[in-house]
Amino acid sequence: MKKAFSPAAKRYLAELLVLENMLKNYQEHSRPELVAVMEDWKQRRTEARRHLKTMFNPRFGSVFRTEKSPTYFSLRLSAFANLYTASVDNLMNYSLDYTFIPRRTALPHEPDLNFDLDIRLTDPD
């Protein structure tokens, strides 16, 4: 698990997400100078995906993901697990009366709000 969250793994994941976003945004542009650039992006995306897979397990990758989709195991785990952590020691930082509130999962037809909200509750007076 430590290898999967190493700085190298985080770098490959960040690169993969950026490359996929750029490929999505520029795929309909027909400018000739973009063709070679996009082929390079596709190759770099393939390499980043391969590196990420071998960091989890060189034979079959992560038990939580297959290609870009969650595995059946991951879906079943998220349906029944209230909390996931890489180590139970991580829970030592919370008091016994702390309530973990799960994040709301957006449905496919709902808007993609892929950002963190910083909301502060204030007294209206």
Buried (B, 14 or more C-beta within 10 A) or exposed (E): EEEBEEEEBEEBBEBBEBBBEBEEEEEEEEEEEEEEEBEEBEEBBEBBBEBBBEBBEEEEBBEBBBEEEBBEEBEEBEEEEEEEEEEEEEEEEEEEEEEEEEEEEEEEEEEEEEEEEEEEEEEEE
